Amino acid sequence: MEVAVPETLHMDSSQFAMLLFIALIVGAMVFSFLRRLYVQWITYWRMRVGRVGEQQAAKLLKQEGYSVIKAQPAGRMTMRVDGRPVEISVRADYLVTGKGKTFIAEVKTGDRAPRPTHGDTRRQLLEYSLVYQVDGVLLVDMAAKKIHRIEFEYAS
């Protein structure tokens, strides 16, 4: 028994190709939209965790005998690129005093970032050491609730 298919349901290859092309475009647009939403959500979540970590870090610093002088202190330095000066701005989490010295405190949450030997963290702490010219840098590891005092020795 043969089923009769109305002519309107038949599709030639060019129509099928066009439909497939449109479906791929729509699929790519939906994927792009969902990816943007995901990235925005991750960014929001990380910023929220960071803010909460910074608030808790201020309490931890006080408990350990440090006084917060300023939150989010701006730092500036000039570097030269091909002889031309380029202004660099940085913003650490806290400028603190304690034990008779002044420190820049950087707060880290998560798994890898709180390790002082983690490349990105180490470079950031070194940059803060140079820009702020304080007595030292403190790395506040909120996952472990621990404060690391970081000092850099420069080869002579």
Disulfide bonds with the S-S distance in Angstrom:
none
